[in-house]
Each structure stands twice: as C-alpha cells, then as structure tokens.
Amino acid sequence: MMEYIGATGAAVKFDFVPIKQDIDFHFILSFAIDADPSGTPQNGIFSPYWATTLTPAAVAATKTRYPNVKALASLSGWSLGKKVLSWYDPPDHNLWITNAFSSLQSLVDTYNLDGIDIDYERFPKHSNESFAYCIGELITYLKNQSVISVATIAPFYSTVFPYIELYKGYGNVIDYVNYQFYTDKIKTPKAYLKVFGNRTQQFDKDKVLPSYEVNGRGIQGDAFFDALRLLEDYKFDINGAMIFSADASAENGYYYETKTQDLLLNISTAGR
C-alpha cells in the first residue's frame, strides 16, 4: 500500500496512520523538489519540502516499529506554495543527473529512505525526451549503486504521455505505477474498471495500482471499495493501492487506510 504524506504542511505524523503487519506499507514523503523556496529551478539539487513533523528520527522510529514499512521521497509535485512547478529541461542532461543523484543520495541517507516516486505534473513543450532520459537514467543509477530499492511513477490523464515515454525506455527499473485515477473524475465502479483497464494497456498491468483521493476528486466513499472488488472479479491482480493523502485522512480517523488494508489483505488471502 502506498500513501502520500506531508504535502499540505499540516503537522501530520506517521504515528497517526494505522498500519497492519501483514501489508507492505510505503509512506511517500511529499515532496522533494529541485527548486529553491521561491520555485527557481536548482538543476537537479533536491531539497525536502514535506511537513517538518516528518523528521529523520520519525522515519527511523516508524520503520523500527513496523519492519513492513518503507519510505520514499516523491519528486516535485504540483506546486511549491503558490508557484506551479514544471519539469526543468536542463541544458546539460548529464549534469542534472549527477546533481540529482548526489542530492537524493544525501536525502536517502539522512531520512533512511528506500526509494523515490516521480511526480512531475507539468511539462513544457517538446520535453518528453529529456524527462524520460534524465529520470530513467537517474533511477537506473540510484538502483545500480544500491542507493534505492524501490521506484514508482505517478502520471495522470494530462501527463500520461511523458510517463509512457519514460516507461517504454526504463520500465525494468520502475516497480509501481501510482496512476492518479481520481483526476479522471470517474464516479462509479464500472467507470473505474474501464479506465483502469485502459491504463493497464499503457503500462504493465501488474504494476498499475488503483488509487483514491480522500475527500477529493473522482470516486468517493465505499464506491472505491466496490471498484476494488470489481477489479478482482475481472481478474485484475490487485497488488496494492495508492491513497492521497494521509494529511486529508487525519480528519476522518484514517477510515480509508484501515478499510483498504483490510480489503487488500482479503484479496491477497483469497488469491493464495
């Protein structure tokens, strides 16, 4: 299970989130951004902008308490304050990769991270090639040097093509696709099934995770769990789920995290 945390600046804590021992749980810290506080690009030098409550000590304590927990840094996101972020098309691609590797290695060491999630959400024209090359080579380098063990990507409907290019060239080093199904604004389980099937044709069907936005866009409430059951009925292997986000879930007692884990556990057990 994947859950984004820390994106809103709220004083959210790992301890608030219910975690079942039988479910692999990935916290995705949101966000690490290669920009200064004003949003000016820093050519691959990433800094953490997630909630200050999510400290290195908090990560370490959570992973010690729950051996099934991993922690990832999500790269970029939609905005930094009021500044909308875009993929920075670097003039020297290899320098960007070198800077990104060094800065992310430092973040991994400081926060005891296991991986990265790619969540660039806005692209200038004709930048797909540089995005695919820079990000693909970065993930490959980080994995080859054993800096990370997990890499995920988070496309949505208007960014799917740059991510398809990335996946075509580097799908072997990408572990999961956290597609943001809630951006498709689908409201019913049947509509969710159709869109999910379409996205599994663009990416590896065994790596695409269903997703849900708490109190947000797209399918809501128990209809999401009905959609998961429908996917299972249609023989899709449900290898997890992505939730955005723990910050919003804090307001409802993490109902969706608990129920999602219960359902995933039931699906996993039934499939054995």
C-alpha positions in Angstrom: 0.0 0.0 0.0 1.2 3.5 -0.9 0.2 6.7 0.9 1.4 10.2 0.3 2.1 12.2 3.4 3.3 15.7 4.3 2.2 17.6 1.2 -0.1 20.2 2.8 2.2 21.4 5.5 -0.2 20.2 8.2 1.5 18.7 11.3 0.8 15.1 10.2 2.7 12.3 11.9 3.5 8.7 10.9 2.0 7.6 14.2 -1.4 8.7 13.2 -1.7 6.2 10.3 -2.9 2.6 11.1 -0.5 0.0 9.8 -1.3 -3.7 9.5 1.7 -6.0 9.9 0.6 -8.2 7.0 0.6 -5.4 4.4 3.7 -3.9 2.9 3.2 -0.1 3.6 5.0 2.6 1.7 5.0 6.2 3.0 5.6 8.6 0.2 7.0 11.9 1.6 5.8 14.8 -0.4 7.7 16.5 -1.7 11.5 16.7 -2.6 11.9 19.5 -5.1 14.8 20.6 -7.2 14.0 24.3 -6.6 14.7 26.9 -4.1 11.8 28.2 -1.8 10.8 30.7 -4.5 10.4 27.9 -7.1 13.5 28.7 -9.1 15.0 25.5 -10.5 18.2 24.2 -8.9 19.4 22.0 -11.8 18.7 18.6 -10.0 19.6 19.7 -6.5 16.7 18.4 -4.4 15.6 19.6 -1.0 12.9 18.3 1.3 9.7 20.4 1.5 7.4 17.9 3.3 5.9 18.6 6.7 8.6 19.4 9.3 7.0 16.8 11.7 8.3 14.0 9.3 11.8 14.1 10.7 14.6 11.6 10.1 14.1 10.4 13.6 10.3 9.9 13.0 11.1 7.8 9.8 13.6 5.7 11.7 11.2 5.1 14.6 8.4 4.1 12.3 10.5 1.7 10.4 11.8 0.1 13.6 8.3 -0.4 14.9 7.0 -1.7 11.6 9.5 -3.8 9.6 7.0 -3.9 6.8 7.2 -0.1 6.2 9.3 1.6 3.5 9.7 5.3 3.0 10.0 7.1 -0.4 10.6 10.7 -1.4 8.2 12.0 -4.1 9.9 14.3 -6.5 8.3 17.6 -7.5 4.5 17.6 -7.1 2.2 20.3 -8.5 3.4 23.4 -6.7 5.7 25.0 -4.1 3.5 27.4 -2.3 1.7 29.4 -5.0 4.4 28.6 -7.6 3.3 26.0 -10.1 6.2 23.7 -10.8 7.3 22.3 -14.2 9.8 19.8 -15.4 13.1 21.7 -15.8 14.5 20.9 -19.2 18.3 21.1 -18.3 20.8 22.3 -20.9 23.2 19.6 -19.7 21.3 16.4 -19.0 24.2 14.5 -17.5 25.0 17.4 -15.1 21.3 17.3 -13.9 21.6 13.6 -13.4 24.8 13.9 -11.4 23.3 16.7 -9.2 20.1 14.7 -8.7 22.0 11.6 -7.8 24.2 13.3 -5.2 21.3 15.3 -3.6 19.0 12.3 -3.4 21.7 10.1 -2.1 22.1 12.6 0.8 18.3 12.7 1.4 18.2 8.9 1.4 21.0 8.7 3.9 19.5 11.4 6.1 16.0 10.2 6.2 16.6 6.4 5.8 14.6 6.2 2.6 14.1 3.2 0.4 13.2 4.8 -2.8 11.7 7.6 -4.9 8.4 8.4 -6.5 8.3 10.5 -9.7 5.5 13.1 -9.6 6.3 15.8 -12.1 3.0 17.2 -13.2 3.6 19.9 -15.7 5.8 19.8 -18.8 7.0 22.4 -21.3 6.5 21.5 -25.0 9.0 19.1 -26.5 10.4 18.0 -23.2 9.3 14.3 -23.1 12.7 13.1 -24.4 14.8 14.9 -21.7 12.4 13.9 -19.0 12.5 10.2 -20.0 16.3 10.2 -20.3 17.1 12.2 -17.1 14.6 10.4 -14.9 15.2 7.0 -16.4 19.0 7.3 -16.0 18.6 8.7 -12.5 16.5 5.8 -11.3 18.9 3.3 -13.0 22.0 4.9 -11.4 20.4 5.0 -8.0 19.4 1.4 -8.2 22.7 0.2 -9.7 24.5 1.9 -6.8 22.1 0.4 -4.3 21.0 3.8 -3.1 17.3 2.9 -3.5 15.4 -0.4 -3.9 12.0 1.0 -5.0 11.0 3.4 -7.7 7.4 4.5 -8.6 5.9 6.9 -11.0 2.7 9.0 -10.7 1.2 10.0 -14.0 -2.3 11.3 -14.6 -4.5 12.0 -17.6 -2.7 15.1 -18.9 0.8 13.9 -18.1 0.5 10.3 -19.3 2.5 10.7 -22.5 5.8 11.8 -20.9 5.4 8.9 -18.5 4.7 6.4 -21.3 8.0 7.5 -22.9 9.8 7.1 -19.6 8.2 3.7 -19.1 9.0 2.4 -22.6 12.7 3.0 -22.0 13.0 2.3 -18.3 10.1 0.1 -17.3 12.5 -2.5 -16.0 13.6 -0.2 -13.1 10.1 1.1 -12.3 8.4 -1.0 -9.6 4.9 0.5 -9.4 2.7 3.0 -11.3 0.7 5.2 -8.9 -1.6 6.4 -11.6 -3.8 9.2 -10.3 -7.2 7.7 -11.3 -9.1 10.4 -9.3 -8.0 13.0 -11.9 -10.2 11.2 -14.4 -13.2 12.3 -12.4 -14.9 8.9 -12.6 -17.6 8.3 -10.0 -18.8 4.7 -10.4 -17.1 1.2 -10.0 -17.9 0.3 -13.7 -16.3 3.5 -15.0 -13.3 2.9 -12.7 -13.0 -0.6 -14.2 -12.9 0.7 -17.7 -10.3 3.4 -17.1 -8.2 1.0 -15.1 -8.2 -1.5 -17.9 -7.2 1.3 -20.4 -4.2 2.4 -18.2 -3.0 -1.2 -17.8 -2.6 -1.3 -21.6 -0.3 1.7 -21.5 1.7 0.4 -18.5 2.4 -3.1 -17.2 -0.9 -4.4 -15.7 0.9 -6.0 -12.8 2.5 -2.6 -11.8 -0.5 -0.3 -12.0 -2.1 0.4 -8.6 -5.7 1.6 -8.1 -5.8 5.0 -6.4 -8.1 7.1 -4.3 -8.1 10.8 -3.2 -9.6 11.2 0.3 -12.4 13.8 0.3 -11.3 14.8 -3.2 -11.9 14.2 -6.8 -13.1 11.0 -8.5 -14.8 8.0 -6.9 -15.6 8.5 -3.3 -16.6 6.6 -0.2 -17.5 2.9 -0.3 -17.8 3.0 -4.1 -14.0 2.9 -4.2 -14.0 -0.5 -2.3 -16.7 -1.7 -4.6 -14.4 -0.8 -7.5 -11.6 -2.8 -6.0 -13.8 -5.8 -5.7 -15.0 -5.4 -9.3 -11.4 -5.3 -10.5 -10.8 -8.5 -8.7 -13.9 -10.0 -10.2 -12.5 -9.2 -13.7 -9.2 -11.0 -12.8 -7.0 -8.0 -12.4 -4.3 -8.7 -9.9 -4.6 -6.1 -7.2 -1.1 -5.7 -5.9 -1.8 -2.7 -3.7 -3.4 0.7 -3.7 -2.3 4.3 -3.6 -4.0 6.9 -1.3 -3.7 10.6 -1.5 -3.2 11.6 1.3 -2.6 11.0 4.9 -2.9 14.7 5.5 -6.6 14.7 4.5 -7.2 11.3 6.1 -6.3 12.7 9.6 -9.7 14.4 9.6 -11.7 11.1 9.3 -9.6 8.8 11.6 -7.9 7.1 8.7 -11.0 5.1 7.8 -9.9 4.6 4.2 -6.5 3.4 5.1 -7.9 0.8 7.5 -10.6 -0.5 5.2 -8.2 -0.5 2.1 -5.7 -2.6 4.0 -8.4 -5.0 5.2 -9.7 -5.4 1.6 -6.2 -5.9 0.2 -5.5 -8.5 2.8 -8.7 -10.3 2.0 -7.9 -10.2 -1.8 -4.4 -11.5 -1.1 -5.6 -14.3 1.1 -8.3 -15.3 -1.4 -5.8 -15.5 -4.2 -3.4 -17.9 -2.4 
